[in-house]
Structure formats: C-alpha cells, structure tokens
Amino acid sequence: MFRENPADLVITDIIMPEQDGIATIIELKKEFPGTKIIAMSAGGKVKPEVYPEAADALGAIRTLRKSFKKDELLRIINECLK
C-alpha cells in the first residue's frame, strides 16, 4: 500500500505481530530513503532502550517510549514535517 501512496512521515511501533518495526524501517529506508520515520516502543524481550536505539541507528528520525502524551507526539510530528 505504501508503494502506491508514499507518505512524508511514517509512525511505526517497533514490536508488531506480522512484521516488526525494525524490519519496516529497514525496508522503508531502502526503498524510500527520504521518508521520515518516528518509531515507538514500550520494550520487549530485551532491555526497553535497545529497541529505540536500533530504530535510530537504522534511520528513524525520532523515537518515543510508550507511554507518551498526545501533545508530545503532535509536537514531534510538527518538528519532523518542517
């Protein structure tokens, strides 16, 4: 679906059932290097800080730890789209 309708910004969770966010970031950055990505996570099987660090290293421009406030997300979205 993204290939048919690319977006300027993608917000993805890192831990997801079908394809995790790390794989999503890798795929998006490979095919659409200009796409800005915000990744979020509450942690998982390893230390919670590992997932956002990996997302940053792979090209996410911002990461959020759950639980975050709506105002924080909106502020980050606005910053990313400037």
DSSP file (Angstrom, degrees, kcal/mol; ACC not computed):
  #  RESIDUE AA STRUCTURE BP1 BP2  ACC     N-H-->O    O-->H-N    N-H-->O    O-->H-N    TCO  KAPPA ALPHA  PHI   PSI    X-CA   Y-CA   Z-CA
    1    1 A M     >        0   0    0      0, 0.0     4,-1.6     0, 0.0     3,-0.4   0.000 360.0 360.0 360.0 -39.3    0.0    0.0    0.0
    2    2 A F  T  4  +     0   0    0      1,-0.2     5,-0.0     2,-0.2     0, 0.0   0.867 360.0  58.2 -64.0 -35.7    2.9    2.4    0.8
    3    3 A R  T  4 S+     0   0    0      1,-0.2    -1,-0.2     2,-0.2     0, 0.0   0.851 109.8  44.3 -62.5 -33.7    4.4    1.9   -2.6
    4    4 A E  T  4 S+     0   0    0     -3,-0.4    -1,-0.2     1,-0.2    -2,-0.2   0.790 130.0  23.9 -79.9 -29.1    1.1    3.1   -4.2
    5    5 A N  S  < S-     0   0    0     -4,-1.6    -1,-0.2     2,-0.0    -2,-0.2  -0.570  80.9-166.0-137.8  70.5    0.7    6.1   -1.8
    6    6 A P        -     0   0    0      0, 0.0     2,-0.3     0, 0.0    -3,-0.1  -0.213   9.1-152.2 -59.7 150.1    4.0    7.1   -0.4
    7    7 A A        -     0   0    0      1,-0.1     3,-0.1    29,-0.0    29,-0.1  -0.829  21.8-130.0-121.2 159.9    3.9    9.4    2.6
    8    8 A D  S    S+     0   0    0     -2,-0.3    28,-2.3     1,-0.2     2,-0.4   0.766  95.6  30.1 -76.3 -27.0    6.3   12.1    4.0
    9    9 A L  E     -a   36   0A   0     26,-0.2     2,-0.4     2,-0.0    28,-0.2  -0.998  62.9-167.7-140.3 135.9    6.1   10.6    7.5
   10   10 A V  E     -a   37   0A   0     26,-2.6    28,-2.9    -2,-0.4     2,-0.5  -0.986   5.5-161.6-122.6 133.4    5.6    7.1    8.9
   11   11 A I  E     +a   38   0A   0     -2,-0.4     2,-0.4    26,-0.2    28,-0.2  -0.972  22.3 174.3-112.0 122.0    4.9    6.4   12.5
   12   12 A T  E     -a   39   0A   0     26,-2.7    28,-2.2    -2,-0.5     2,-0.2  -0.962  31.2-130.7-131.8 145.6    5.5    2.7   13.4
   13   13 A D  E     -a   40   0A   0     -2,-0.4    28,-0.2    26,-0.2     3,-0.1  -0.579  18.8-141.1 -80.1 156.0    5.6    0.6   16.5
   14   14 A I  S    S+     0   0    0     26,-2.1     7,-2.8    -2,-0.2     2,-0.8   0.859  88.5  54.1 -88.6 -38.2    8.7   -1.5   16.9
   15   15 A I  S    S+     0   0    0     25,-0.3    -1,-0.2     5,-0.2     5,-0.1  -0.863  71.6 150.3-101.5 110.9    7.1   -4.6   18.3
   16   16 A M        -     0   0    0     -2,-0.8     4,-0.0    -3,-0.1    -4,-0.0  -0.950  48.2-121.6-137.9 156.7    4.3   -5.8   15.9
   17   17 A P  S    S+     0   0    0      0, 0.0     3,-0.2     0, 0.0    -1,-0.1   0.901 102.1  29.8 -70.6 -43.8    2.9   -9.2   15.1
   18   18 A E  S    S+     0   0    0      1,-0.3     2,-0.4     0, 0.0     0, 0.0   0.925 135.6   2.1 -88.6 -45.8    3.4   -9.6   11.4
   19   19 A Q  S    S-     0   0    0      3,-0.0    -1,-0.3     4,-0.0     5,-0.0  -0.965  79.3-127.4-141.8 123.0    6.5   -7.5   10.6
   20   20 A D     >  -     0   0    0     -2,-0.4     4,-1.9    -3,-0.2    -5,-0.2  -0.242  24.7-110.8 -71.5 163.1    8.4   -5.8   13.4
   21   21 A G  H  > S+     0   0    0     -7,-2.8     4,-2.9     1,-0.2     5,-0.2   0.796 114.9  60.5 -64.1 -30.9    9.1   -2.1   13.2
   22   22 A I  H  > S+     0   0    0     -8,-0.6     4,-2.4     2,-0.2    -1,-0.2   0.942 108.1  44.3 -62.6 -46.6   12.9   -2.7   12.7
   23   23 A A  H  > S+     0   0    0     -3,-0.2     4,-2.5     1,-0.2    -2,-0.2   0.881 112.9  53.0 -63.4 -37.7   12.2   -4.6    9.5
   24   24 A T  H  X S+     0   0    0     -4,-1.9     4,-2.8     2,-0.2     5,-0.2   0.926 109.2  48.2 -63.1 -45.2    9.7   -1.9    8.5
   25   25 A I  H  X S+     0   0    0     -4,-2.9     4,-2.8     2,-0.2     5,-0.3   0.930 112.1  49.3 -61.7 -45.9   12.3    0.8    9.0
   26   26 A I  H  X S+     0   0    0     -4,-2.4     4,-1.8     1,-0.2    -2,-0.2   0.937 113.9  45.7 -58.6 -47.9   14.9   -1.1    7.0
   27   27 A E  H  X S+     0   0    0     -4,-2.5     4,-2.3     2,-0.2     5,-0.3   0.920 114.8  46.8 -63.7 -45.5   12.5   -1.7    4.1
   28   28 A L  H  X S+     0   0    0     -4,-2.8     4,-3.5     1,-0.2     7,-0.2   0.920 112.7  48.4 -64.6 -44.1   11.2    1.9    4.0
   29   29 A K  H  < S+     0   0    0     -4,-2.8    -1,-0.2    -5,-0.2    -2,-0.2   0.832 112.3  50.5 -67.6 -30.5   14.7    3.4    4.2
   30   30 A K  H  < S+     0   0    0     -4,-1.8    -2,-0.2    -5,-0.3    -1,-0.2   0.938 123.9  27.4 -69.8 -47.3   15.9    1.1    1.4
   31   31 A E  H  < S+     0   0    0     -4,-2.3    -2,-0.2     1,-0.2    -3,-0.2   0.788 137.3  25.6 -87.4 -29.3   13.0    1.9   -1.0
   32   32 A F    ><  +     0   0    0     -4,-3.5     3,-2.2    -5,-0.3    -1,-0.2  -0.602  65.4 172.6-135.4  71.4   12.1    5.4    0.2
   33   33 A P  T 3  S+     0   0    0      0, 0.0    -1,-0.1     0, 0.0    -4,-0.1   0.729  77.0  58.1 -59.6 -23.0   15.2    7.0    1.7
   34   34 A G  T 3  S+     0   0    0      2,-0.1     2,-0.3    -5,-0.0    -5,-0.1   0.567  79.1 110.8 -83.2  -8.1   13.6   10.4    2.1
   35   35 A T    <   -     0   0    0     -3,-2.2     2,-0.3    -7,-0.2   -26,-0.2  -0.493  65.5-135.6 -70.9 130.7   10.7    9.1    4.2
   36   36 A K  E     -a    9   0A   0    -28,-2.3   -26,-2.6    -2,-0.3     2,-0.4  -0.685  21.8-159.9 -86.1 139.8   10.8   10.4    7.8
   37   37 A I  E     -a   10   0A   0     22,-0.4    24,-2.2    -2,-0.3    25,-1.3  -0.979  15.6-167.7-129.2 131.0   10.1    7.7   10.4
   38   38 A I  E     -ab  11  62A   0    -28,-2.9   -26,-2.7    -2,-0.4     2,-0.4  -0.976  17.2-164.8-110.3 125.5    9.0    8.0   14.0
   39   39 A A  E     -ab  12  63A   0     23,-2.3    25,-2.4    -2,-0.5     2,-0.3  -0.869   4.3-169.1-112.1 145.3    9.4    4.7   15.9
   40   40 A M  E     +ab  13  64A   0    -28,-2.2   -26,-2.1    -2,-0.4   -25,-0.3  -0.966   9.4 165.8-133.8 152.1    7.8    3.9   19.3
   41   41 A S  E     - b   0  65A   0     23,-2.0    25,-2.3    -2,-0.3     3,-0.1  -0.989  34.9-159.1-160.8 150.6    8.2    1.1   21.7
   42   42 A A        -     0   0    0      1,-0.5     2,-0.2    -2,-0.3     7,-0.1   0.296  66.2-101.3-107.0   3.1    7.4    0.1   25.3
   43   43 A G        -     0   0    0      5,-0.2    -1,-0.5     4,-0.1     2,-0.2  -0.576  39.7-158.1 104.9-172.1   10.2   -2.5   25.2
   44   44 A G        -     0   0    0      2,-1.0    -3,-0.0    -2,-0.2   -29,-0.0  -0.651  57.8 -19.1-169.8-133.6   10.0   -6.2   24.7
   45   45 A K  S    S+     0   0    0     -2,-0.2     2,-0.2     2,-0.1    -2,-0.0   0.710 124.0  43.6 -74.4 -21.4   12.1   -9.3   25.4
   46   46 A V  S    S-     0   0    0      1,-0.2    -2,-1.0     2,-0.0     5,-0.1  -0.529 116.0 -49.6-111.9-176.5   15.3   -7.3   25.8
   47   47 A K    >>  -     0   0    0     -2,-0.2     3,-1.7     1,-0.1     4,-0.6  -0.249  55.0-122.6 -53.7 138.6   16.0   -4.1   27.7
   48   48 A P  T 34 S+     0   0    0      0, 0.0     3,-0.5     0, 0.0    -5,-0.2   0.801 108.0  58.9 -56.1 -32.0   13.5   -1.4   26.7
   49   49 A E  T 3> S+     0   0    0      1,-0.2     4,-1.6     2,-0.2     5,-0.1   0.656  89.6  73.4 -75.8 -13.6   16.2    1.0   25.5
   50   50 A V  H <> S+     0   0    0     -3,-1.7     4,-2.3     2,-0.2    -1,-0.2   0.907  92.6  53.4 -66.4 -41.7   17.6   -1.4   22.9
   51   51 A Y  H  X S+     0   0    0     -4,-0.6     4,-2.4    -3,-0.5     5,-0.2   0.941 109.8  44.2 -64.9 -49.9   14.6   -1.0   20.5
   52   52 A P  H  > S+     0   0    0      0, 0.0     4,-2.5     0, 0.0    -1,-0.2   0.894 113.0  53.3 -62.7 -36.4   14.7    2.8   20.2
   53   53 A E  H  X S+     0   0    0     -4,-1.6     4,-2.3     2,-0.2    -2,-0.2   0.913 110.4  47.0 -62.4 -42.0   18.5    2.7   19.8
   54   54 A A  H  X S+     0   0    0     -4,-2.3     4,-1.6     2,-0.2    -1,-0.2   0.909 111.1  51.7 -65.1 -42.1   18.2    0.2   17.0
   55   55 A A  H  X>S+     0   0    0     -4,-2.4     5,-2.7     1,-0.2     4,-0.6   0.917 110.7  48.3 -61.8 -43.5   15.5    2.2   15.3
   56   56 A D  H ><5S+     0   0    0     -4,-2.5     3,-1.2     1,-0.2    -1,-0.2   0.933 110.0  51.7 -60.7 -46.3   17.7    5.4   15.5
   57   57 A A  H 3<5S+     0   0    0     -4,-2.3    -1,-0.2     1,-0.3    -2,-0.2   0.794 109.9  50.4 -62.4 -28.5   20.6    3.5   14.1
   58   58 A L  H 3<5S-     0   0    0     -4,-1.6    -1,-0.3    -3,-0.2    -2,-0.2   0.487 132.5 -79.9 -92.9  -3.8   18.6    2.3   11.1
   59   59 A G  T <<5S+     0   0    0     -3,-1.2   -22,-0.4    -4,-0.6    -3,-0.2   0.463  75.6 143.5 125.4  -0.2   17.1    5.7   10.2
   60   60 A A      < -     0   0    0     -5,-2.7    -1,-0.3    -6,-0.2   -22,-0.2  -0.528  38.5-152.3 -66.5 136.0   14.2    6.6   12.4
   61   61 A I  S    S+     0   0    0    -24,-2.2     2,-0.3     1,-0.2   -23,-0.2   0.732  76.9  13.3 -84.9 -20.5   14.5   10.4   12.9
   62   62 A R  E     -b   38   0A   0    -25,-1.3   -23,-2.3    -7,-0.1     2,-0.4  -0.991  64.5-159.2-148.3 150.9   12.8   10.2   16.3
   63   63 A T  E     -b   39   0A   0     -2,-0.3     2,-0.4   -25,-0.2   -23,-0.2  -0.978   6.1-161.1-130.4 148.4   11.8    7.5   18.8
   64   64 A L  E     -b   40   0A   0    -25,-2.4   -23,-2.0    -2,-0.4     2,-0.5  -0.974  12.1-140.1-127.0 140.4    9.2    7.6   21.5
   65   65 A R  E     -b   41   0A   0     -2,-0.4   -23,-0.2   -25,-0.2     2,-0.2  -0.871  42.5 -89.7 -97.3 132.0    8.9    5.4   24.6
   66   66 A K  S    S+     0   0    0    -25,-2.3     3,-0.0    -2,-0.5     2,-0.0  -0.564 104.1  48.3 -74.0 144.2    5.4    4.4   25.4
   67   67 A S  S    S+     0   0    0     -2,-0.2     2,-0.3     1,-0.1    -1,-0.2   0.472  75.3 154.9 -96.1 135.6    3.5    5.7   27.2
   68   68 A F        -     0   0    0     -4,-0.1     2,-0.2    -2,-0.0    -1,-0.1  -0.785  42.4-105.3-117.6 161.6    3.8    9.2   25.8
   69   69 A K     >  -     0   0    0     -2,-0.3     4,-1.9     1,-0.1     3,-0.5  -0.582  24.7-119.9 -88.3 150.6    1.3   12.1   25.8
   70   70 A K  H  > S+     0   0    0      1,-0.2     4,-2.7    -2,-0.2     5,-0.2   0.880 113.9  56.4 -54.6 -42.1   -0.6   13.1   22.8
   71   71 A D  H  > S+     0   0    0      1,-0.2     4,-2.2     2,-0.2    -1,-0.2   0.870 105.2  51.7 -61.5 -37.0    0.9   16.6   22.9
   72   72 A E  H  > S+     0   0    0     -3,-0.5     4,-2.2     2,-0.2    -1,-0.2   0.929 110.9  47.4 -65.2 -44.8    4.4   15.1   22.8
   73   73 A L  H  X S+     0   0    0     -4,-1.9     4,-2.6     1,-0.2    -2,-0.2   0.929 112.7  48.9 -62.0 -45.6    3.5   13.1   19.7
   74   74 A L  H  X S+     0   0    0     -4,-2.7     4,-2.4     1,-0.2    -1,-0.2   0.884 110.4  51.3 -62.9 -38.8    2.0   16.1   18.0
   75   75 A R  H  X S+     0   0    0     -4,-2.2     4,-2.2    -5,-0.2    -1,-0.2   0.919 112.0  46.6 -63.6 -43.8    5.0   18.3   18.8
   76   76 A I  H  X S+     0   0    0     -4,-2.2     4,-2.5     2,-0.2    -2,-0.2   0.904 110.8  52.0 -67.4 -41.3    7.3   15.7   17.3
   77   77 A I  H  X S+     0   0    0     -4,-2.6     4,-1.8     2,-0.2    -2,-0.2   0.943 110.7  48.5 -58.0 -47.8    5.2   15.2   14.2
   78   78 A N  H  < S+     0   0    0     -4,-2.4     4,-0.5     1,-0.2    -2,-0.2   0.901 111.6  49.8 -60.4 -42.0    5.2   19.0   13.6
   79   79 A E  H >< S+     0   0    0     -4,-2.2     3,-0.9     1,-0.2    -1,-0.2   0.911 111.3  49.4 -62.2 -42.3    9.0   19.1   14.1
   80   80 A C  H 3< S+     0   0    0     -4,-2.5    -1,-0.2     1,-0.2    -2,-0.2   0.795 109.5  50.8 -69.4 -29.1    9.5   16.3   11.6
   81   81 A L  T 3<        0   0    0     -4,-1.8    -1,-0.2     1,-0.2    -2,-0.2   0.450 360.0 360.0 -92.2   0.8    7.3   17.8    9.0
   82   82 A K    <         0   0    0     -3,-0.9    -1,-0.2    -4,-0.5    -2,-0.1   0.493 360.0 360.0 -74.0 360.0    9.0   21.2    9.0
